[in-house]
Each structure stands twice: as structure tokens, then as C-alpha cells.
Amino acid sequence: MKTASPSCSRFSSRAIAGVVREHKRAEVQAIGAGAVNQAVKALVLATGYLKDDGINVVAIPEFVDVDIDGKVRTAIKLVVEPR
């Protein structure tokens, strides 16, 4: 999933929690300070939702290159997995 700075962290957090419940793993990509901020907020909220279901998760951050309109940009990818 991808987040942007105007993304609503509550909606993104529910999506992250849903993907982790269904697939046991989620990846969130963000480009730019605002988008990374929203992604981290969503991750914190998703962690709480999942903890209520007895699922403890960790997030592993990494840099990835993504192609946007023929230009390569560096994004932050948060890999969310059960602990």
C-alpha cells in the first residue's frame, strides 16, 4: 500500500491491520516527509488494533527505489510483520 501526506491515518491504519490479518504481512511505501509522517501514524494506530486481536507486530524500515513517471525516487518502505 502507498500513503501520501493528505492520507487519513485512520483509514490507512485499518487497511494495514486488515492486510496483516489476512496475509500475515503488509508493506507500506511513502515518499516525502509528510507521507512518512502519515505512514508512521497509521502504523501506530494499526499496532493498537492488532494488539486488541492478540497480534503483536514489528515494522522493519528500508529504502526502496520506485519509478514515478519515468523518474526514480527513493521511498521509505515499512514492512509490517507479526513478532
N, C-alpha and C positions, 0 to 999 in steps of 0.2 A: 504494500500500500504506500501511497505517497501523500505527504502532507504539505500544505502551503501556509504561509503566515496568516491568511484570513481563515484558515480551517478552524472549525469549532472543536476544541479539545475534548468536549463531552462526547460528540458523535464519533470522533476518531478513536477515543478510548474504548467505546463499546465495540467498534469494529475490530480493534486489536484483540480485545478479550474474546470476541466471537471466533476469530480466526485461530487463536491459541486453543480454545476449547475444541474446535473442530479438527484442526490439523496438527496440534501439539507444537506449533511454531508459527511465528509471524515475523515479517521483515517490514520495517518502516523506513522509507527514504525521505530525506529532507535536504533542500538546497537553500542556503541562506540562514542568517541568524534568526529571523522571525519564524521561519518554518521549523528550524531545530528547536526553538523555544516551545512551539506548539506541540511538536512531537514528544518532547520530554514531559510536558504537562499531561498529554494523553497517556503516556506510558505510566506515569504515577497513578492516574485515575484507574487505568486498566489493571494495574497491580492490585489495587484495592478490591476491584470487582472480582478478580480471580482468586484473591485470598479468601473472600467470602465463600467461594466454592471449594476451598481446600487446595487450591493450586498456587504454589509459590513459583514465581518466575524470576529470571535474571535477564538483563539486557546487555548484549555484547556490542559495543560500538565499533564501527570500522569505516574507513573511507572507501568510496567506490566512484568510478568514473561513469557518467551517464551521458548519452548523446541527446542533445536537445536542439532540434532544428539544424542539424549538421555541426553543432559545436559541442565539444566535450567539456563538461562541467564536473566539478568534484562535489559529491554529495556525502552526507553522513547517513550511514545505514545502521539501524538498531535492530539486531537480531534478538528476538524475544523467545525464550525457551523455558520450559519448566526446570526448576532447580533439582 
